[in-house]
Amino acid sequence: MTGLRIALVYPELLGTYGDGGNALVAAERARARGYDVEVVAVPAGEPVPDDCDLYLLGGGEDEPQVLAAEGLRSDGALLRAVERGAVCLAVCAGLQIVGVDYTGPDGVQHPGLGLLPLRTQRAWGPGTPPRAVGDLAVTPSPGSGLVGTLYGYENHGGRTRPVEGATGEPLGYVPAGLGDGERTGVGNGTEDRAEGWIAEVGDGLVVATYLHGPVLAQNPELADLLLARAAGVGALAPFELPETEQLRGARRRQLGLTEAATRVGS
């Protein structure tokens, strides 16, 4: 039996909106395929193991985000792990942390880990964009390896853009007409309606998204893409749960969308 180690990084700092559930989903989907799985919860202040196969970072409030970023930068283990071939999923605050820099609660740009070529900025005061809050559907980018629509819930004030010369591509795009373009249906908040980012980093893979949910519970295709890469296999055996499609169907109805309507430009 093949083993997989899944690291849930700083869950007390990066665990908003149930993002810790991504570890449960990934572990159970791997076990269903016969993998021996160990989930390693790494508390803040403890060294991050650099020998895990999949690393999970969730969302967090402003000050915990700064603490998490500082801890991960000083530790260095996540960068080493990805460069030697590990997979990282970074959600919301996690997305901002793995980028080049992000706006902290003091209004200053704080350094990120530099795993992804992303800069997150946030402005306060009259005339600034409102916080992006609401359900979200995302059409995957052609190069992401995903086919089905992604679903989740966004809640963030930052706007994230690639830096000059960025490698990789958005994880997907928010379909036109979803929400009012401000309070929901924002994604990264860019003009091209991009959401998230996916890139090869060293020998590893980093996937970032603003989707909560937890995202892997609503998007089993994404979970399996991460697990297959972490396991070093081309694809995993099929594993379907009726409850998952019921959840995805409920999300479509809540958004007022059909599956066909989630295509970019619809």
C-alpha positions in Angstrom: 0.0 0.0 0.0 1.3 3.4 -1.0 1.4 6.2 1.6 0.6 9.9 1.4 1.3 12.6 4.0 -1.0 15.6 4.1 0.1 18.7 6.0 -2.6 21.0 7.4 -0.6 24.1 8.0 -1.3 26.4 11.0 -5.0 25.5 11.2 -5.6 27.8 14.2 -4.4 30.8 12.1 -5.5 29.6 8.6 -8.8 27.8 9.2 -11.6 30.3 8.4 -14.8 29.0 6.9 -14.0 25.4 7.5 -11.0 25.3 5.2 -9.5 22.6 7.5 -12.1 20.3 5.9 -9.9 20.2 2.8 -7.6 17.8 4.8 -10.5 15.5 5.6 -11.8 15.4 2.0 -8.3 14.8 0.5 -7.5 12.1 3.1 -10.8 10.2 2.6 -10.6 10.4 -1.2 -7.1 9.0 -1.1 -8.0 6.2 1.3 -10.9 5.2 -1.0 -8.3 4.5 -3.6 -6.2 2.3 -1.3 -3.7 4.9 -0.1 -2.4 4.8 3.5 -2.8 8.5 4.6 -1.4 10.4 7.4 -2.7 13.9 8.1 -0.2 16.1 9.9 -1.7 19.1 11.7 1.1 21.7 12.1 0.4 24.3 14.9 1.7 27.8 14.5 5.2 28.0 16.0 6.0 24.4 15.2 8.4 23.4 12.4 6.6 22.5 9.1 7.8 19.1 7.9 9.4 19.3 4.5 8.7 15.6 3.6 4.9 15.8 3.1 3.2 15.2 -0.3 0.4 17.7 0.0 0.3 21.0 1.9 -3.0 22.8 2.7 -3.2 26.5 3.7 -6.6 28.0 4.4 -8.1 31.4 5.0 -7.5 33.7 8.0 -8.2 37.1 9.4 -5.7 39.9 8.8 -3.5 39.6 11.9 -3.3 35.8 11.9 -2.4 36.0 8.2 0.6 38.2 8.9 1.7 35.8 11.7 1.3 32.8 9.4 3.3 34.4 6.6 6.1 35.4 8.9 6.2 31.8 10.3 6.3 30.2 6.9 8.9 32.6 5.6 11.3 32.0 8.5 10.7 28.3 8.5 11.3 27.8 4.7 10.1 24.2 4.7 7.1 24.7 2.4 9.3 26.3 -0.2 11.8 23.4 0.0 9.0 20.8 -0.2 7.3 22.3 -3.3 10.6 22.7 -5.1 11.4 19.0 -4.6 8.0 18.0 -5.9 5.2 18.5 -3.3 1.8 20.0 -4.0 0.3 23.0 -2.2 -3.3 24.2 -2.1 -3.6 27.7 -0.8 -7.0 29.2 -0.1 -7.9 33.0 0.3 -5.3 34.3 2.9 -3.2 31.3 1.9 -3.4 32.5 -1.7 -2.1 35.9 -0.6 0.6 34.5 1.5 2.1 32.3 -1.2 2.3 35.3 -3.5 5.1 38.0 -3.8 3.4 40.4 -1.3 0.1 41.4 0.1 -1.5 44.3 2.0 -1.5 43.8 5.8 -3.9 45.3 8.3 -1.5 48.3 8.7 -2.0 49.2 5.0 1.6 48.2 4.2 2.7 45.6 1.7 4.1 42.6 3.5 6.4 40.0 1.8 4.9 36.7 0.9 6.6 33.4 0.2 7.1 34.1 -3.5 5.8 30.7 -4.6 3.4 32.4 -7.0 3.9 35.6 -9.0 0.9 37.3 -7.4 0.5 40.7 -5.7 -2.5 41.4 -3.5 -3.4 45.0 -2.7 -6.2 46.5 -0.8 -7.3 50.1 -0.4 -9.5 51.6 2.3 -11.8 54.6 2.2 -14.5 56.2 0.0 -14.5 55.0 -3.6 -12.6 51.8 -3.0 -14.0 48.4 -4.1 -16.3 46.7 -1.6 -15.5 43.4 0.0 -16.2 40.5 -2.3 -18.7 38.3 -0.5 -20.9 35.6 -2.0 -21.2 32.3 -3.8 -19.0 31.8 -6.8 -18.8 29.7 -9.9 -15.5 29.4 -11.9 -14.9 28.0 -15.4 -11.4 26.3 -15.3 -8.6 27.5 -17.5 -7.8 25.1 -20.4 -4.3 24.5 -19.0 -5.5 23.7 -15.5 -6.2 20.1 -16.2 -9.8 20.5 -15.0 -13.0 20.3 -17.0 -16.0 20.8 -14.6 -17.1 24.1 -13.1 -15.6 25.0 -9.7 -17.9 26.2 -6.9 -17.3 27.9 -3.6 -17.8 31.0 -1.5 -15.6 34.1 -1.5 -15.1 36.6 1.3 -12.1 38.9 0.8 -11.2 42.6 0.5 -7.9 42.1 -1.5 -7.5 42.3 -5.2 -4.9 40.0 -6.6 -3.0 40.5 -9.9 0.0 38.7 -11.5 3.3 40.6 -11.5 5.2 41.3 -14.7 6.6 38.2 -16.3 4.4 35.9 -14.2 4.5 32.2 -15.0 1.5 29.9 -14.7 -2.1 31.0 -15.3 -5.4 31.7 -13.5 -7.1 28.6 -12.1 -10.2 29.7 -14.0 -12.5 32.6 -14.8 -15.7 33.9 -13.3 -18.5 33.7 -16.0 -19.8 37.0 -17.2 -23.1 38.0 -15.6 -22.4 36.2 -12.3 -23.4 38.7 -9.5 -22.9 42.4 -10.0 -19.2 42.2 -10.6 -18.4 43.8 -7.2 -20.0 42.2 -4.1 -20.0 38.8 -5.6 -18.6 37.1 -8.7 -15.2 38.9 -8.2 -12.6 36.1 -8.0 -9.2 37.8 -8.0 -10.9 41.1 -8.9 -9.1 41.6 -12.2 -10.5 43.0 -15.4 -10.4 39.6 -17.2 -12.4 38.0 -14.3 -9.6 35.6 -13.4 -9.9 33.5 -10.2 -7.0 31.9 -8.4 -3.7 30.8 -10.0 -2.0 27.5 -10.9 1.7 27.1 -11.6 4.5 24.6 -11.7 7.1 25.6 -9.0 10.4 23.7 -9.2 9.3 20.0 -9.4 6.0 20.8 -7.5 2.6 22.3 -8.1 0.9 25.2 -6.4 -2.8 25.8 -6.7 -4.3 28.9 -5.2 -8.0 30.1 -5.0 -10.3 32.4 -3.1 -12.9 29.6 -2.9 -14.0 28.5 0.5 -16.5 25.7 1.1 -14.3 23.8 1.8 -13.3 23.9 -1.8 -12.4 20.2 -2.1 -15.7 19.1 -0.7 -17.6 20.8 -3.6 -15.0 20.1 -6.2 -13.9 16.5 -6.2 -12.2 16.9 -9.6 -9.8 19.4 -8.1 -9.2 17.2 -5.1 -8.3 14.3 -7.3 -6.0 16.5 -9.5 -4.0 17.5 -6.4 -3.9 13.9 -5.0 -2.8 12.4 -8.3 0.0 14.8 -8.6 1.0 14.3 -4.9 1.0 10.6 -5.4 3.0 10.8 -8.6 0.4 9.1 -10.8 -1.3 10.2 -14.0 -4.9 9.8 -12.7 -6.8 8.1 -9.8 -9.5 5.5 -10.1 -13.0 6.9 -10.3 -14.7 7.6 -7.0 -18.1 9.3 -7.1 -20.4 10.2 -4.3 -24.1 11.1 -5.0 -24.0 13.7 -2.2 -21.3 15.7 -4.0 -23.4 16.2 -7.1 -26.4 17.1 -4.9 -24.2 19.8 -3.3 -23.0 21.1 -6.6 -26.6 21.1 -8.0 -27.7 23.1 -5.0 -24.9 25.6 -5.5 -26.0 26.0 -9.2 -29.6 26.7 -8.2 -28.5 29.2 -5.6 -26.5 31.0 -8.2 -29.3 30.8 -10.7 -27.1 29.0 -13.2 -27.3 26.0 -15.4 -24.1 24.0 -16.0 -24.0 25.4 -19.6 -24.3 28.9 -18.3 -21.0 28.7 -16.4 -19.0 28.9 -19.6 -16.8 32.0 -19.9 -18.6 34.7 -21.8 -22.1 33.2 -21.3 
